[in-house]
Amino acid sequence: MTWNEPEQKDNPWNKNTSSPKTEELIRSLQKKWGGWFGKKGAGEGKRPSLLSFLPVLLLIGAALGIYIIEPAERAVILRFGKYHNTAGPGPHWRIPFVDAKTVVNVDQIRSHSRHGVMLTQDENIVDITLEVQYRIKDVKPYVLATRDPDFILKQTTESTLRQVIGQTDLNDVLTTSRVSIAEETKQHLQTLLDQYQTGLAITQVNMQKADPPPQVKEAFDDVIKAREDKVRSTNEAESYSNQILPLARGEAQRIIADAKGYKERTIKQAEGEATRFNQVLTEYQKAPEVTRERLYVETVESVLKETSKMILDTPKGSPLLILPTDKMTAASKMTEPSLSMSEENKKDTLQNQNFKSTPPEDLLRSRNRGS
């Protein structure tokens, strides 16, 4: 069988290659589409129109327009490209294919770290690392007012930090002014972000590192160590001062109190002696001889009480009698541990008789000779 025979059905150059099934499918689709748009097919009744599907389309559109905002999020709604409203947490609805929404997280704390070498006020170089923590406080300007608020914050942070460091000496940057530098940077940065309408709020600024250049870092470390030693020594001195001063004040108060007591005691003794002398003077004026003798006896008793020897006057031609009472007392204690009451009374009586028989003037003269 050849290719040019009319019965050949598998000729590849034959243009009429449509199968009966394909032609039937095309005709059925034409009939259906014609009925949906209000056309009648051959020998067929009226088909349903597109309006009958409108409720279904509205229901599908309503379902597509529903969205939910989380508690930490806010949504900016644009209708035909213009700001419409800001949606808060909860379920909401928007017109599909008309309204556009942009959802942002307003509770998330974001951070940006800046590291750089900067020039101080005293023309020194310092290596600083600063971290800025921020969040979104106003959604509308954050989405609509600026193209990239986060990029603006990064550039503003660098310029603000250079400004603050340029107004501070290197010594203050490295030691005492870190907190003040961070606070001042935060205030200036927030002011600029509000002017640029970024909708961002700075929550905290931390200066993580502030070091001098590596070439002079060891020298600066020595200075800082010396300053710390100075502070430590000052604290130790103040502690010692706080410990020793109360003791010294207490000792001074005690000495003053003792002096006042001695003063009062001396004054009272002097007043007592003066009063006693006045009383003696009164008695002397009444009986001079008796008073003179009594004073003499009291004086001799007070003098002899402190001596360890007793001198007795003897008749003329007899040797002077000296009684070493201290040695006699010690010897009597060694030989005779105890004496009877009668012997002691005899000795006391004999001594008293000898003492009374001796005139006071002779007794005084004999004492002077012995001394």
C-alpha positions as CSV (number, residue, x, y, z in Angstrom):
1,M,0.0,0.0,0.0
2,T,1.4,3.4,-0.9
3,W,1.1,6.8,0.7
4,N,-1.0,8.4,-2.1
5,E,-3.8,5.9,-1.7
6,P,-7.1,7.5,-0.6
7,E,-7.7,4.9,2.0
8,Q,-4.5,5.8,3.9
9,K,-5.5,7.3,7.3
10,D,-2.0,7.6,8.8
11,N,-0.7,10.1,6.3
12,P,1.4,12.7,8.2
13,W,0.8,15.3,5.6
14,N,-3.0,15.0,5.7
15,K,-4.4,18.3,7.2
16,N,-7.6,16.7,8.4
17,T,-6.1,14.9,11.4
18,S,-8.9,15.8,14.0
19,S,-10.5,12.9,15.6
20,P,-14.2,12.7,16.1
21,K,-13.9,12.8,19.9
22,T,-11.9,16.1,19.8
23,E,-14.5,17.7,17.5
24,E,-17.3,16.7,19.8
25,L,-15.6,18.1,22.8
26,I,-15.1,21.5,21.1
27,R,-18.7,21.7,20.0
28,S,-19.9,20.9,23.5
29,L,-17.7,23.6,25.1
30,Q,-19.0,26.2,22.5
31,K,-22.6,25.3,23.4
32,K,-21.9,25.7,27.2
33,W,-20.1,29.0,26.9
34,G,-22.8,30.3,24.6
35,G,-25.5,29.4,27.1
36,W,-23.7,31.1,30.0
37,F,-23.7,34.4,28.0
38,G,-27.4,34.1,27.1
39,K,-27.0,32.5,23.7
40,K,-29.1,29.6,22.5
41,G,-27.8,26.5,21.0
42,A,-29.5,24.7,18.2
43,G,-32.6,23.0,19.5
44,E,-31.7,23.9,23.2
45,G,-33.5,26.0,25.8
46,K,-32.3,29.1,27.6
47,R,-29.1,28.7,29.7
48,P,-28.4,30.4,33.2
49,S,-26.6,33.8,33.0
50,L,-23.5,35.1,34.8
51,L,-25.7,37.1,37.3
52,S,-26.7,33.8,38.9
53,F,-23.2,33.3,40.1
54,L,-22.9,36.7,41.7
55,P,-23.8,35.6,45.3
56,V,-21.1,32.9,45.1
57,L,-18.5,35.4,43.9
58,L,-19.5,37.8,46.7
59,L,-19.2,35.1,49.3
60,I,-15.8,34.1,48.0
61,G,-14.6,37.7,48.0
62,A,-15.8,38.2,51.6
63,A,-13.9,35.1,52.7
64,L,-10.8,36.3,51.0
65,G,-11.0,39.8,52.7
66,I,-11.0,38.4,56.3
67,Y,-7.7,38.7,58.2
68,I,-6.6,38.6,61.8
69,I,-4.0,40.8,63.6
70,E,-2.0,39.4,66.5
71,P,-1.8,41.3,69.8
72,A,1.7,42.4,69.2
73,E,1.0,43.6,65.6
74,R,-0.6,46.5,63.9
75,A,-1.7,46.8,60.2
76,V,-1.7,49.8,57.9
77,I,-4.5,49.6,55.4
78,L,-4.2,51.4,52.0
79,R,-7.2,51.7,49.7
80,F,-6.4,52.5,46.1
81,G,-2.9,53.4,47.3
82,K,-4.1,55.9,49.9
83,Y,-3.9,55.6,53.7
84,H,-7.3,54.3,55.0
85,N,-6.8,53.3,58.6
86,T,-4.6,51.4,61.1
87,A,-6.0,48.0,62.3
88,G,-5.4,46.9,65.8
89,P,-5.4,43.3,67.3
90,G,-8.3,41.1,66.4
91,P,-10.2,40.0,63.2
92,H,-10.8,42.6,60.4
93,W,-12.0,42.7,56.9
94,R,-10.7,44.5,53.8
95,I,-11.8,44.7,50.2
96,P,-10.0,42.0,48.2
97,F,-7.8,43.2,45.4
98,V,-8.5,46.8,46.5
99,D,-7.2,47.3,50.0
100,A,-3.5,46.6,50.7
101,K,-2.3,45.9,54.2
102,T,1.2,46.1,55.8
103,V,1.6,44.3,59.1
104,V,4.4,45.2,61.5
105,N,5.3,44.0,65.0
106,V,5.2,46.9,67.5
107,D,6.3,45.0,70.6
108,Q,9.5,43.5,69.2
109,I,12.7,45.1,70.6
110,R,15.2,45.5,67.8
111,S,18.9,46.2,68.1
112,H,21.6,47.9,66.1
113,S,25.3,47.8,67.0
114,R,27.7,50.4,65.8
115,H,31.5,50.1,66.0
116,G,34.0,52.8,64.9
117,V,37.1,54.8,65.6
118,M,36.3,58.4,66.5
119,L,38.0,61.6,67.4
120,T,37.5,63.1,70.9
121,Q,37.5,66.7,72.0
122,D,41.2,66.7,73.1
123,E,42.1,65.3,69.6
124,N,42.7,61.7,70.7
125,I,41.4,58.6,69.1
126,V,39.0,56.1,70.8
127,D,37.6,52.8,69.6
128,I,33.9,52.6,70.6
129,T,31.2,49.9,70.3
130,L,27.6,51.1,70.9
131,E,24.4,49.2,70.9
132,V,21.0,50.8,70.3
133,Q,17.8,49.0,71.2
134,Y,14.6,50.4,69.7
135,R,11.0,49.5,68.7
136,I,8.2,50.9,66.6
137,K,6.0,53.4,68.4
138,D,3.9,54.7,65.5
139,V,3.0,52.5,62.6
140,K,1.7,55.0,60.1
141,P,4.9,57.1,59.7
142,Y,7.1,54.0,59.9
143,V,5.3,52.5,56.9
144,L,4.4,55.6,54.9
145,A,6.6,58.6,55.9
146,T,10.0,57.1,55.1
147,R,11.3,54.5,52.7
148,D,13.7,52.6,55.1
149,P,13.4,53.8,58.8
150,D,15.9,51.2,60.0
151,F,18.6,52.4,57.6
152,I,17.9,56.0,58.7
153,L,18.4,54.9,62.4
154,K,21.8,53.3,61.5
155,Q,23.0,56.5,59.8
156,T,21.7,58.7,62.5
157,T,23.3,56.6,65.2
158,E,26.7,57.0,63.7
159,S,26.4,60.8,63.2
160,T,25.0,61.4,66.7
161,L,27.7,59.2,68.4
162,R,30.5,61.1,66.6
163,Q,28.9,64.4,67.7
164,V,28.8,63.4,71.4
165,I,32.3,61.9,71.4
166,G,33.7,65.0,69.7
167,Q,32.5,67.0,72.6
168,T,34.1,64.8,75.3
169,D,37.7,64.3,76.4
170,L,39.3,60.9,76.1
171,N,39.8,60.4,79.8
172,D,36.1,60.9,80.4
173,V,35.1,58.6,77.6
174,L,37.3,55.8,79.1
175,T,36.4,56.3,82.7
176,T,33.6,58.3,84.2
177,S,31.4,59.5,81.4
178,R,30.2,56.3,79.8
179,V,26.7,56.5,81.3
180,S,26.3,60.2,80.5
181,I,27.5,59.6,76.9
182,A,25.0,56.8,76.4
183,E,22.2,59.0,77.8
184,E,23.1,62.0,75.7
185,T,23.3,59.9,72.6
186,K,19.9,58.5,73.3
187,Q,18.3,61.9,73.6
188,H,19.9,63.4,70.5
189,L,19.1,60.3,68.5
190,Q,15.4,60.3,69.5
191,T,15.1,63.9,68.6
192,L,16.5,63.3,65.1
193,L,14.3,60.2,64.5
194,D,11.2,62.3,65.5
195,Q,12.2,65.0,63.0
196,Y,12.6,62.4,60.3
197,Q,9.2,60.9,61.1
198,T,10.5,57.4,61.3
199,G,8.0,56.2,64.0
200,L,10.8,54.6,66.0
201,A,11.4,54.9,69.8
202,I,14.8,54.4,71.4
203,T,14.4,52.1,74.5
204,Q,18.1,51.9,75.6
205,V,21.6,52.8,74.5
206,N,24.6,50.8,75.9
207,M,28.2,51.6,75.4
208,Q,29.8,48.1,75.3
209,K,33.4,49.1,74.7
210,A,35.5,52.2,74.8
211,D,39.3,51.6,74.4
212,P,42.2,53.7,73.3
213,P,44.2,52.8,70.2
214,P,46.2,49.6,70.5
215,Q,49.5,51.5,70.4
216,V,48.8,53.3,73.7
217,K,46.4,50.9,75.3
218,E,49.0,49.7,77.9
219,A,49.8,53.2,79.0
220,F,46.1,54.0,79.5
221,D,45.7,50.7,81.4
222,D,48.4,51.8,83.8
223,V,46.8,55.1,84.3
224,I,43.4,53.5,85.0
225,K,45.1,51.1,87.4
226,A,46.8,53.9,89.3
227,R,43.5,55.8,89.6
228,E,41.8,52.7,91.0
229,D,44.7,52.3,93.5
230,K,44.2,55.9,94.5
231,V,40.5,55.4,95.1
232,R,41.2,52.2,97.1
233,S,43.8,53.9,99.2
234,T,41.5,56.8,99.8
235,N,38.7,54.5,100.9
236,E,41.0,52.6,103.3
237,A,42.2,55.9,104.8
238,E,38.6,57.1,105.3
239,S,37.8,53.8,106.9
240,Y,40.7,54.1,109.3
241,S,39.8,57.7,110.0
242,N,36.2,56.7,110.7
243,Q,37.4,54.0,113.1
244,I,40.1,56.0,115.0
245,L,38.3,59.3,115.4
246,P,35.5,58.1,117.5
247,L,38.0,56.4,119.9
248,A,40.0,59.6,120.1
249,R,36.9,61.7,120.8
250,G,35.8,59.2,123.5
251,E,39.3,59.3,125.1
252,A,39.2,63.1,125.0
253,Q,35.8,63.2,126.6
254,R,37.0,60.8,129.3
255,I,40.1,63.0,130.1
256,I,37.9,66.1,130.2
257,A,35.5,64.3,132.6
258,D,38.4,63.2,134.8
259,A,39.8,66.7,134.9
260,K,36.4,68.1,135.9
261,G,36.1,65.5,138.6
262,Y,39.6,66.3,139.9
263,K,38.7,69.9,139.9
264,E,35.5,69.4,141.8
265,R,37.3,67.1,144.3
266,T,40.1,69.5,144.9
267,I,37.8,72.4,145.4
268,K,35.7,70.4,147.9
269,Q,38.8,69.3,149.8
270,A,40.1,72.9,150.0
271,E,36.7,74.1,151.1
272,G,36.7,71.3,153.7
273,E,40.2,72.2,155.0
274,A,39.2,75.8,155.2
275,T,36.1,75.0,157.1
276,R,38.1,72.7,159.5
277,F,40.7,75.4,160.0
278,N,38.0,78.0,160.9
279,Q,36.6,75.6,163.4
280,V,40.0,75.0,164.9
281,L,40.6,78.7,165.0
282,T,37.4,79.2,166.9
283,E,38.3,76.6,169.5
284,Y,41.9,78.0,169.7
285,Q,40.4,81.4,170.5
286,K,38.4,79.9,173.3
287,A,41.2,77.7,174.8
288,P,44.7,78.4,173.3
289,E,46.8,76.1,175.5
290,V,44.5,73.1,175.2
291,T,44.2,73.5,171.5
292,R,47.9,74.0,171.0
293,E,48.7,70.8,172.9
294,R,46.1,68.8,171.0
295,L,47.4,70.0,167.7
296,Y,50.9,69.1,168.7
297,V,49.9,65.6,169.7
298,E,48.0,65.0,166.5
299,T,51.0,66.2,164.5
300,V,53.4,63.9,166.4
301,E,51.1,61.0,165.9
302,S,50.9,61.6,162.2
303,V,54.7,61.9,161.9
304,L,55.5,58.9,164.0
305,K,53.0,56.8,162.2
306,E,55.1,56.9,159.0
307,T,58.5,56.1,160.7
308,S,60.1,52.7,161.2
309,K,62.1,53.8,164.3
310,M,61.2,55.2,167.7
311,I,63.6,57.4,169.7
312,L,63.2,57.6,173.5
313,D,64.8,60.3,175.6
314,T,66.8,59.0,178.6
315,P,68.2,60.7,181.7
316,K,71.4,62.6,181.4
317,G,74.4,60.5,181.1
318,S,72.6,57.6,179.6
319,P,72.9,56.6,176.0
320,L,70.2,57.5,173.5
321,L,67.7,54.7,173.1
322,I,66.6,53.9,169.5
323,L,64.0,51.3,169.0
324,P,63.9,49.8,165.4
325,T,60.2,48.9,165.6
326,D,60.2,47.3,162.1
327,K,63.0,44.9,162.9
328,M,61.6,44.2,166.3
329,T,58.2,43.4,164.8
330,A,59.7,41.1,162.1
331,A,61.9,39.2,164.7
332,S,58.9,38.8,167.1
333,K,56.9,37.3,164.2
334,M,59.6,34.8,163.5
335,T,60.4,33.7,167.1
336,E,57.0,34.1,168.7
337,P,54.2,33.5,166.3
338,S,51.6,34.5,168.8
339,L,51.6,36.4,172.1
340,S,49.2,36.3,174.9
341,M,46.8,39.2,175.3
342,S,48.3,40.1,178.6
343,E,51.9,40.4,177.3
344,E,50.7,42.6,174.4
345,N,48.7,44.8,176.9
346,K,51.9,45.1,179.0
347,K,54.0,46.2,176.1
348,D,51.4,48.7,175.0
349,T,51.1,50.1,178.5
350,L,54.8,50.4,178.9
351,Q,55.2,52.1,175.5
352,N,52.4,54.5,176.3
353,Q,53.9,55.3,179.7
354,N,57.3,56.1,178.2
355,F,55.7,58.2,175.5
356,K,53.5,60.1,177.9
357,S,56.4,60.7,180.3
358,T,58.5,62.3,177.7
359,P,57.8,66.0,177.1
360,P,56.8,66.8,173.6
361,E,59.6,69.3,173.2
362,D,62.3,66.8,174.2
363,L,60.6,64.2,171.9
364,L,60.8,66.5,168.9
365,R,64.4,67.4,169.7
366,S,65.4,63.8,169.9
367,R,63.7,63.1,166.6
368,N,65.6,65.9,164.9
369,R,68.9,64.5,166.3
370,G,68.1,61.1,165.0
371,S,67.2,62.4,161.5
